[in-house]
Amino acid sequence: MTAGGLSAGAGSRKLEYVSDVVLELARENPDASPDAAGEVTVTLKIAKSRYGPAGETLTFGWCGRRQRYSA
């Protein structure tokens, strides 16, 4: 369950079967320290979508200090 994905919520399988869209948000490198702006790189993956193709990935910067994403 530490790797995420659809099986991370496998206790009751409701996450997997009931939802229309499942998004997976993860840091690319958990051991990496933030850059000079205080940002780390995170990826957003569409793990499941009933409305289109799954597997698309977007990459963002995340600043925990400001609680904001940047493209």
HELIX and SHEET records of a PDB file:
HELIX    1   1 LEU A    6  GLY A    9  5                                   4    
HELIX    2   2 LYS A   14  TYR A   17  1                                   4    
SHEET    1   A 4 VAL A  21  ARG A  27  0                                        
SHEET    2   A 4 GLU A  39  SER A  49 -1                                        
SHEET    3   A 4 THR A  57  CYS A  63 -1                                        
SHEET    4   A 4 ARG A  68  SER A  70 -1                                        
END                                                                             
